[in-house]
């Protein structure tokens, strides 16, 4: 990673790293087979992001219950949202990855970008502490925090409510297939209702694939295409 690239990303984040190596590690994909990649930082960044957004939810919505806050949190820390933020700041252009990964569109892969965003958050946290990480997160998530008026209901919850409202058991989810390399897996999940209707979908994680097939089945059931 070039010095100019580090400076450009620091400007976007509005955080100057004392230890530049943390940022370099956060932007190093496992496909490079380097001694260190961003996987461990991704693990940490996911937890830091969750804490900061949970704090923000509690402060912004003092009258809401845990049940109302949870879907807000889930929406804001989801892989899709992390990928959206990463795209908005063009994080893909700063990543170091194997040529084969780059040629296959790695700089635009939603799961890869989401992982990198979480890793960058962890790098800021390790470099400057929780206050620094909080500042970066709230600056980048500000527009989403402001736009979130009513508590969102995810597709899995909607499908469950649809089924139970008609006297059915909760929908059943099962994994049909897992393909792709370890660093870019593809999960195929199926959701089935007790009454028979089902749908399948693919995504980079089980959770996202479950959500996608729930959305697909809801659309089939309600005609919302």
N, C-alpha and C positions, 0 to 999 in steps of 0.2 A: 504494500500500500504506500503510495507516494505521500510525501509531506504535505503537498498542496491539497490532496484528497482529505487528509486528516483535518487540516484547517477548515476546509469547506464544510465538512460534516459537523465540526465543532460549532461553526457559525449557525448552522441549521438548528442544532440542538440547544444553542446558547449555553454551552458548557465547555470550558477549556480543561482538558485532561492534564493532570500532573503526571500520571503514568500513561503515556501514549500506547504502551504495549497492551493495556487492557482493551482499548478500542480496536487495535489490530486483531486481537484474539476474538473479539465479538463479531468481527466481520470476516472471519476465516471459516469457510465451510468445510465440513468433514471430507468432501470429495478431494481436497488437496492432499490428504493423507499427511498433513503436517503434524508435528508432535502434539500441538494443542489446537483444537478447533473450538467453535462457539457452543458446543453442546452443553457443557457444564454451566456456562454463563446463561444459556437459555433456561435451564432448570431454575436457577436462582432468580432470574429476571421475571419469570412467570409469577413467583411468590411476591416479589416486591411490587409488581404491577397490581396484583390482587389486593394487597394491603392498602396501597395509596388510593385506588379507586373505591375500595370499601369505606375508607375514611371520608372520601368526598361524598359518597352516597349518604352516609349517616349525617353529615353536616348539612347537605342540601335538602334532605327530606326527613326532618326530625319527627314527623308524625306518622311515618310509614312503619309497618311491621317488617319483621325479618322476611316473611313470605312475599312482601311487596318489593323489598330491596334486592332480594336474590336475583330475580330476572334482570333487573337493571344492571347489576354487577356482571352477570353472565354475558350480557350483550356487549358490555364495554370492554371486557377482557378476553373476548372470544378470539379464535384464530383469525376469523374474517376481519375483525376490527383491527387487530395488530397488523395484518397484511395491508389493510386500507391505509393505516398511518404510515407504514413503511413505503407504500407506493407514493403517498402524498409528498414524502420528503426524498423520494428517489433513492431509497436505501440500496436498491439492487445494484445501482451503478458503482457503489463503493465496495461491494463484496469481492473477496478473493475466493475463487473456486477453480476446480479443474476445468481445462478447456472443454472436455466432453460435456461437463455439466452446463457450462455457459452456452455451448452450441445447441444443447437441447432445451434452451429457454429458461435455464435456472434463475436468471436474474428477474424473471417475471413470475416464478412459481409462488403461489400464495402461501403455501406451507413454509417454504424456505424463507420467504420474506418475514413471515410472522415470527419464526424462530430467531431470525437476526434482530428483529425489533426488540424482542425480549432480552436477547444477549446484550444489546446496546444499553438497555435499562440497567442490567446487572453491572455492566462496566462502569456506568455513572455512579451507581450505588457503592461499588467497591472503591472508586476513586474519591468520591466526595461525601459519602454517607447518605442517609435517608433523606435529608433535606434537599440535597442536590438531585437525587432521583425523583423526589416528589415534584420539584420544580420542572424538570424535563417532562415528566408524564403529564402534569396538569397543563403545561403549555401546548403539548401536542394533542391532548385529548379535550381541550377546552371547548371546541366547537361541538363535539359529540355530547359532552356533559350538558351544554346549554340547550342542545336540540332535543334532548330526551325529556319530554314532558310527562306523559303517562307511562307507568311501568309496562314494559313490553311483555308479551306472552310468547314463549318460544313455540315452535311447531309441535314438538313432542307433547307439551302440555295441552295445546289446543286439540291434538288428536285424542289424547287421553280423555279430555273433557267431552269431546264429541262421542266417543265410545261409551263412556259411563253415563252420559245423558240419555243413551238409548238402551241402558240396562246391560251393557256388555262388559266383559272383563277388560283390564288394561291391555293395550296393544303389546304384542310379543315381538321382540327384536332378536335377530340372529345374524351372525356373520356368515356370509356365503363364500367369500373368497378373500385372500390377501395376496397381493402381488407387488412387484417392484422391489427395488433395493431397499436396504434398511434405512438409508437416509432420505428416501422418497417413496414410502409405501403407499399403496392404494388399497383401501378397504371397500369391499362390497357388502352392504348390509341389506337385510330384508325386514320389513315390518308387516305383521299380519294381524288382522282383527279376528275376533272369535267368530264373527259372521261370515268370514271368508275372504274379503278383499285384502289385497296385499300390494306392496310396491317395493322396488329395489333402487338403490342409488350407490354411487361411488364417491369417495372423498379421501383426503390424506390421513384421516383419523377415524376411529370408530364413532366417536361422538358426532363429528361432522356428517358422517355418512348416515347415522341414525336420524339426525335432524333433516337431512336432505330427503330421505325416503319418507319421513313423516310429512314433509311439505308436499311431496309428490302425491302421496295417498290422500291428503286433505284436498288437494286440488282435484283429484279424481272424484272424490266423494261429494264435493260441493260445486264442482263445475267451474272453479275459479282458475281458469287457464288464461 
